[in-house]
Amino acid sequence: MGRRGLDMNAPVRGRDWIIGAFALAVAIAALVTGTEVGKIHSHATHSVVVAWVCAIVMLIAGIFAIRTLTASVGRFMTQRSYPAAGAIVRLVATGVGAIVLLFALFAVLGVSLGHLLIGAGVAGVIIGIAAQQSLANIFAALVLLFARPFIVGERIRIRSGTLGVLDVEVLGIGLTYVTVRTEDGILKVPNSAMLASGIGQFEGKPEQPPA
């Protein structure tokens, strides 16, 4: 029954890829047409209309493409890896896609990209300093996702200058924390700390905490 349900979902997921790719193609076509034909500051009415229509079409198609493709990528990564991997990849892909779409929209509307890049750079520095630890954990999650030094359910030995030496069982990998079971109970370790630690295989089984 489960196998049959999986097979029934396969065409739907394949169709999502096709629909997302089509929406992306429409957004790119609107971008090219808007930048080449439309002129938002032109005195010709038809050039202004073309620019606005292309901007609206690109915005709608771009948002739809980002949502569809990132959802498909998230499901793919969830199947290939652990459940949290799909959420991590989807979040990062959505953020990158939104930034690209925003710059494309400004290009069609004739906004100066030079001033925009300067403003974005300053804002990025401020946000990066304010959210340094959180961003470090998110990027560490991506490294752990692709490097895969351990998997959920595996028993490992952690050697860290901060944590010391711990023999643990990996319970889950999230966007900011890795959840492990130690002999003292459940522990949430920041992804950046896990990335900076030495990870080795551990054949023994951590003692279960008393009920």
Stockholm file with secondary structure:
# STOCKHOLM 1.0

chainA/1-211         MGRRGLDMNAPVRGRDWIIGAFALAVAIAALVTGTEVGKIHSHATHSVVVAWVCAIVMLIAGIFAIRTLTASVGRFMTQRSYPAAGAIVRLVATGVGAIVLLFALFAVLGVSLGHLLIGAGVAGVIIGIAAQQSLANIFAALVLLFARPFIVGERIRIRSGTLGVLDVEVLGIGLTYVTVRTEDGILKVPNSAMLASGIGQFEGKPEQPPA
#=GR chainA/1-211 SS CHHHHHHHHHHHHHHHHHHHHHHHHHHHHHHHHHHHTCCTTCSSHHHHHHHHHHHHHHHHHHHHHHHHHHHHHHHHHHHHSCHHHHHHHHHHHHHHHHHHHHHHHHHHTTCCHHHHHHHHHHHHHHHHHHTHHHHHHHHHHHHHHHHCSSCTTCEEEEEETTTEEEEEEEEEECSSEEEEEETTEEEEEEHHHHHTSEEEECCSCCCCCCC
#=GC SS_cons         CHHHHHHHHHHHHHHHHHHHHHHHHHHHHHHHHHHHTCCTTCSSHHHHHHHHHHHHHHHHHHHHHHHHHHHHHHHHHHHHSCHHHHHHHHHHHHHHHHHHHHHHHHHHTTCCHHHHHHHHHHHHHHHHHHTHHHHHHHHHHHHHHHHCSSCTTCEEEEEETTTEEEEEEEEEECSSEEEEEETTEEEEEEHHHHHTSEEEECCSCCCCCCC
//
